[in-house]
Amino acid sequence: MVSRREMAGLVGLGSLGAGLAVSAARAQTPPAEGTFARVRRTKVLRIAGIVGTEPYYRKDIVTGAWSGFCISMAQDLAKSMEAEVEILETTWGNAVLDLQANKIDVMFGLSPTPSRALVVEFTRPIMNNTFTIIAKAGFDPKSWADLNKPEVRVAVDIGSTHDLFARRILPNATLIALKTPDEATLSLQSGRADCVIQVAMLSLVTVKKNPRLGRIVVPTPLSAQPTCAGVRVDPDQRFRTYVDNWLEYNRALGAMRSWITGSLELVGIQPQDIPPEISF
């Protein structure tokens, strides 16, 4: 007959054996596939596409074909990895969520804000995007200090980098914070605001579409924000490292500027339309 003490020992050995079996099974579970390995295996690079955000992204409503600065970059990156581009239509607001959900591999054109950096990682800067204003007729500020006055009404879109920048550098101005970039622009058109803050890539397009809106001013001192590519947090850092190296290589070749100016030409902006203070 087996005593209680012997039975407890046998049960303990059984539990130990089960625990060892589970540990062994866990040890044999292969690690999650990293982004670099998945792109190389599937030959597909998944990116985001955002309709109506020229010159970053542009979708032809007839053919469905995509173009723009970020698309040109994605196509070249995919080619360098011997892959094809697959585009998921999304929004700026959902792009970070799409990265987290493993729906896309990379998101071009993101500003590396601290809140975003909590959940995704960023590459080295693609470019520095200069902060500009679109000023109404007769309004002629020269510097950010000229704008930092209670009587100056500055329009921004809520939660954007324009909004964050204005709150930091123009604490004394009268800020008109609206839900969307279009609403901010309309406030200038209606006379509710004296100017609207936009980064250069956007203000160039805005004024080209509506020259009567105002003129682009680059206040001094020059201020800019980096524009990067966002990637998913991945224990295997090889994909982000590869994109960083790819960026540096193409910047040195001058390809980056060529892609930018080419995308601006899609919306009719020629080199002579770009103020000399602005460089990408």
TARA-V524938 format. One record per residue. N is the residue number from 0. RES is the residue in one small letter. NEAR is the number of other ideal C-beta (glycine too) atoms within 8 Angstrom. Layout:
BEGIN
n & res & near
N & RES & NEAR
N & RES & NEAR
END
This chain:
BEGIN
n & res & near
0 & m & 2
1 & v & 5
2 & s & 6
3 & r & 5
4 & r & 6
5 & e & 8
6 & m & 9
7 & a & 8
8 & g & 8
9 & l & 9
10 & v & 8
11 & g & 8
12 & l & 8
13 & g & 8
14 & s & 8
15 & l & 8
16 & g & 8
17 & a & 8
18 & g & 8
19 & l & 8
20 & a & 8
21 & v & 8
22 & s & 8
23 & a & 8
24 & a & 8
25 & r & 7
26 & a & 6
27 & q & 6
28 & t & 6
29 & p & 3
30 & p & 5
31 & a & 4
32 & e & 6
33 & g & 11
34 & t & 11
35 & f & 10
36 & a & 10
37 & r & 10
38 & v & 14
39 & r & 10
40 & r & 7
41 & t & 7
42 & k & 8
43 & v & 9
44 & l & 14
45 & r & 10
46 & i & 15
47 & a & 12
48 & g & 12
49 & i & 12
50 & v & 7
51 & g & 5
52 & t & 9
53 & e & 11
54 & p & 13
55 & y & 12
56 & y & 13
57 & r & 13
58 & k & 11
59 & d & 9
60 & i & 4
61 & v & 4
62 & t & 4
63 & g & 7
64 & a & 6
65 & w & 11
66 & s & 9
67 & g & 14
68 & f & 14
69 & c & 11
70 & i & 14
71 & s & 12
72 & m & 11
73 & a & 13
74 & q & 9
75 & d & 12
76 & l & 12
77 & a & 11
78 & k & 8
79 & s & 7
80 & m & 10
81 & e & 6
82 & a & 12
83 & e & 7
84 & v & 11
85 & e & 8
86 & i & 10
87 & l & 11
88 & e & 8
89 & t & 10
90 & t & 6
91 & w & 6
92 & g & 4
93 & n & 8
94 & a & 15
95 & v & 12
96 & l & 7
97 & d & 13
98 & l & 15
99 & q & 9
100 & a & 6
101 & n & 5
102 & k & 7
103 & i & 12
104 & d & 11
105 & v & 15
106 & m & 15
107 & f & 13
108 & g & 10
109 & l & 13
110 & s & 9
111 & p & 9
112 & t & 8
113 & p & 5
114 & s & 5
115 & r & 13
116 & a & 10
117 & l & 5
118 & v & 7
119 & v & 13
120 & e & 10
121 & f & 11
122 & t & 13
123 & r & 7
124 & p & 8
125 & i & 13
126 & m & 9
127 & n & 9
128 & n & 12
129 & t & 13
130 & f & 14
131 & t & 15
132 & i & 15
133 & i & 16
134 & a & 12
135 & k & 10
136 & a & 5
137 & g & 4
138 & f & 9
139 & d & 6
140 & p & 12
141 & k & 6
142 & s & 9
143 & w & 11
144 & a & 5
145 & d & 10
146 & l & 14
147 & n & 11
148 & k & 8
149 & p & 6
150 & e & 5
151 & v & 14
152 & r & 11
153 & v & 17
154 & a & 15
155 & v & 15
156 & d & 13
157 & i & 8
158 & g & 4
159 & s & 9
160 & t & 9
161 & h & 13
162 & d & 12
163 & l & 9
164 & f & 12
165 & a & 13
166 & r & 9
167 & r & 7
168 & i & 9
169 & l & 13
170 & p & 7
171 & n & 6
172 & a & 13
173 & t & 8
174 & l & 9
175 & i & 12
176 & a & 8
177 & l & 11
178 & k & 5
179 & t & 7
180 & p & 9
181 & d & 6
182 & e & 10
183 & a & 16
184 & t & 14
185 & l & 8
186 & s & 13
187 & l & 17
188 & q & 8
189 & s & 6
190 & g & 6
191 & r & 8
192 & a & 13
193 & d & 9
194 & c & 18
195 & v & 13
196 & i & 12
197 & q & 13
198 & v & 12
199 & a & 15
200 & m & 14
201 & l & 9
202 & s & 13
203 & l & 13
204 & v & 13
205 & t & 12
206 & v & 13
207 & k & 10
208 & k & 6
209 & n & 8
210 & p & 5
211 & r & 4
212 & l & 10
213 & g & 12
214 & r & 7
215 & i & 13
216 & v & 11
217 & v & 11
218 & p & 14
219 & t & 7
220 & p & 6
221 & l & 7
222 & s & 10
223 & a & 8
224 & q & 11
225 & p & 11
226 & t & 12
227 & c & 12
228 & a & 13
229 & g & 15
230 & v & 16
231 & r & 10
232 & v & 5
233 & d & 11
234 & p & 6
235 & d & 9
236 & q & 7
237 & r & 9
238 & f & 15
239 & r & 11
240 & t & 8
241 & y & 10
242 & v & 13
243 & d & 10
244 & n & 8
245 & w & 11
246 & l & 13
247 & e & 9
248 & y & 8
249 & n & 10
250 & r & 9
251 & a & 6
252 & l & 6
253 & g & 7
254 & a & 9
255 & m & 12
256 & r & 8
257 & s & 8
258 & w & 12
259 & i & 13
260 & t & 9
261 & g & 10
262 & s & 15
263 & l & 15
264 & e & 9
265 & l & 11
266 & v & 11
267 & g & 6
268 & i & 11
269 & q & 7
270 & p & 5
271 & q & 4
272 & d & 8
273 & i & 10
274 & p & 7
275 & p & 4
276 & e & 7
277 & i & 10
278 & s & 4
279 & f & 10
END
